Amino acid sequence: MCTALIAYRSIAGFEWVVAHNRDELYGRAAVPAEFWSDHPEILAGRDLESGGTWLGVSRSARVGLVTNFRMETAPPDQRLSRGSLVPDFLTGGHGCGTHGRRVHVRRELFRPFSAVFVDAECCLFVSSESEDVQEVTPGFHGLSNHLINTPWPKVTRGVAALRSLGERFGDSQDTDALVESLLQQLRDERSSAVAVPPRQSCDAEAHQEGGTVAGPVVRPDPRESIFVRTADYGTRASTVICLGSNGVVRFAEQCWDASGAHLSRRDFQWDSRIHSDSANPCSL
């Protein structure tokens, strides 16, 4: 149940800010964020089962993210991995609007997804479960495993926190302080126990629960907790990416183990205005 918080042209001194938690099975192989050897313009973590990613940014400051769409029944296994949607955008020659429309036309080929793509021209939301693409307007937005700004408790609480931090740090344009505060916010584990009715789940949640749930069980509602921690599944990476009005990209990723303890920290910074294939962003 991933969480993405997006400030699009709404914080003074920043074009956009993305704060993101990747929730996944602890046993699913992945590598932390790095510049890809086969696509050096991409900075992203990588899923080693599908070869795709959940969140990434290009040297030229394109950013894309994708989440699975929570379904009541499992999708056909033969559908394409949604993890390819982000690298295809980051390496493609099409702008955000064209790419988003092309993805939407082909949406039934992929496992259920919701995605956000951002470039210098626009911010676009695309979902396999929506009737059309949606232009994301300047403001504060949230996405989990449904449509953008679906008012799940974790989404509304996260967006409110992002707005508050934006108001606090926007005027000072203290990027480091904003990044650290957002990483702290992504550790929010507040939740409440609810009775979950029997249902057939999908994707990581189905693997976690063995597919069919036999009867009502009481468990934390995954729609409420921003930082998820269970026996087999939880938040494995927290990432904040900012593009300043000065063209500087700031990237920070914190990886976690199954106990919620720190595993690794990755920091990068570069000026997207002088992007070239031979540019070498600074690893901080």
N, C-alpha and C positions, 0 to 999 in steps of 0.2 A: 504494500500500500504506500507507494512513493508519494512524496509531497514536494511540490514546486511552488515557490513564491516569487512573483515577478513584479518589479517596479519598472514600468515602461514610461520613459520621459516624464517622470513624476517626482524625482529627487533632484534638487538643485545641484548642478555640477556633474550629473551622470546622465548618459543616454539611456542606459538600462542597468538593472541589478537583478541577478537571479540567485536565489538561495534554494538548495535542493537536497533532499534526503533520498538516497537510493535504498529501498527495502528489498531484500532478496533472501533466498535460501542460503544459509551459511556454507553449505556444501557445493554451491555452484561456482565453478572456477572463473576467476576474473583477475585482472591486473589493475593496479591504481593508475591514476592519470599520468600520461606521458605523451610526448609527441610521437605519433605512429611512424614506424620505419617505412611502411608502405605508402603512407600518406602524410608526409612531414608537415603539412599545413594544419593537421588536426591535433588538438590537445584534448584528450579524453581518456577516461578509463575504458577498459575493453572486456566484454564478455567473451570468454574463451570457448564457450559452447557454440555460439552463433556467429562470433566474430564482429558483432556490432557494438553499439554503446547506447546508454540511456541518456547521456548528457555530454555535449562537446562544444568547443569553440574553435574557430579558425584563426589563423594569424591576422586575417583581415577583419576580425571582430564580428563574424557571423556566429550566432549561437543557436543550437537546437536541442530539444529535449523530447523524450517520449516516455509515456507510462502505459501500462496495460489497462484496459477498460474492464472494470469488474462486471462479470457476467454471471447469470444464474446457471448456465450450462457451459461445459467445456467446448471450445471451438475445434473444428477439424484440425487434426495434426498436420495435414499437408499444407496449411497456409504458411506464407512466408514470414520470416522473423521480422518483427517491427523494429528490431535493433539496427536494421540497415537504413532506416529512414533518416537518422541524424547524419551519419557520414555521407550519405548520398547528397544531402543538402549542403554540407560543409565543403564538399569537393566539386559540386556541380556548377555548371555555367549559368543556371537559371536563378533569377532573383526570387525573393521570398514569396511574392504573390504567385508567380508562375509555378514554382516548385510546389507550393501548397495546393494549388488547383490540380496539378498533375497527380499528386498523391491521393487527393480526394476521389478522383475519377477511378483510381486503381485500389481504393480502400478495401474492397472485399477480398483482395488477394492476400491481405495481411491478417495476422492474429489481431484481435480487437485492441485498439490503441486510441490514445489521445496524444497530440503532439503540438509543440509550439516552435515556430521558426521566426528568427529575428535577423534582419540585416539593416543596412543604412536607410532603407526606404520604408519598411513597415514591420509590424509584428502580427503574426497570423496564427490562429488556432485551427487545427484540423483534427477530426476524429472519424474513425470508422463508423461511429454510431450517430453522427450528426448529418443533417440533410444538406448542409453546405459548409464552406469554409467561413470563418468568422474573423474579421479584422479586430485585433485587440487595440482598444483605444488607450491613450495615455492615462495612466492611473496605476492602482495597486490590484494585483490579481493573484488567484490561487488555483492550483490544479492538483488533484490527487488521481484516483482511478475512476474518474467519471468525466463529465463535461467541465470546461473551465468555469470557475466560480460557483460550482455546485456547493451549497452551503453546509457541507459537512463540518462538524465542530473543529477539527484540526485545520481545515482550510480557512474558516472565518477567523479563528484565533491567530493563525499564522499571518494572514493578511493584515490584521489589526496591529500585530507586533511589527511587521515590516513598515507599515505606514508611520507608526510611532518612531521607529528608528530613523526612518527617512527624514522626518521632521526634525529630529534631534541632531543628526549628523550632516544633513544636506547643506546647511548654511556654512558650516565649518569646512566641508569637503575633506574631512578626515577619513580617507579611504580605509586605512588600517583599522581605525576604531570601528567603522561600520562593518567591516569584514569580521572582526573578532566578535562583535555583538551579535551578528547574524549567525555565526557558527554556534554561539552559546544558545541562541533561540532555537536552533535546530535540534538541541538536546532536550527539548520539552517532552517529557514522558507522561504528562497528565492524561488520564483516561478514566473511564468508569466501567464497571462490569455490567454486561447486559446479557439477556437470554437470546441466543441466536437460534432461529428455527432450523429444522432439517432442510438441507438444500444440496444441490450438486454444485460444487465450486469449480474454479479453473485456475490454470497457471500455477504460480508458486504457492498460492493459498491451498489449492487442491492437493499438491504434493505434500504440503505441511500437514494436512488433515487426513490424508489418505483418500481423497476424492469425495465420497459421499459421507455426509454427516448423519449418523444414525438417529439422533434425536436432539432435542433442545439442549444446548450446553451454555453454561455461564462462563464468559471470558471477556477480556478487555475488547472493547469495540475498536477495530483497527481504523475506523474513520475518525476517531477522536485523538489518538496519540500521534504527535509529529515524529517522535523518536520511538521506534518499535523494537521490542526485545522479547522474543519467545525462545523456546527450546531449540528450534531448528531454523527460525526465520526472523529477520529483523533488519534494522538499519545498519548497513555496511559501509556507507560513505556519506559524508556531509560535505557539500561543495558550495562555495560562494564565488560568483563571477561578476565583475563589474566592468562596465565600459564608461570611462570618464568623458566629459565633454572635450577634454584635451586629446582624446584618442588613445589614452593609455588603458590597456586591459590588465586587470588584476584578477588572479585565479588562486584560490586556496581550497585545498581538499584535505579533509580529516577522515581517515579510515578507522573502523572499529572492529573489534572481535565479537564473538558471540556473547561475551559477558558485558559488553558495552565499554570495554577498556580500550584505550588508545593503541592503535597499531602503527600508524605512520601519518606524516604530514607532508604535503606537497604544496609549494608556493611558486608561482610564476608571475612575471610582469613584463610587458613589452608595449611599444608604441605601434599601434595598428596603422598609423598614417604612413609609416615607412616600410610597410609590409613588402616583402619580396620572398621568393622561394629560398633565398640564401640567408634570410634574416635569422638571427639567433636570439630568441627571447631569453630573458634572464631568469634563471632558476634561483629563487631567493633562499 
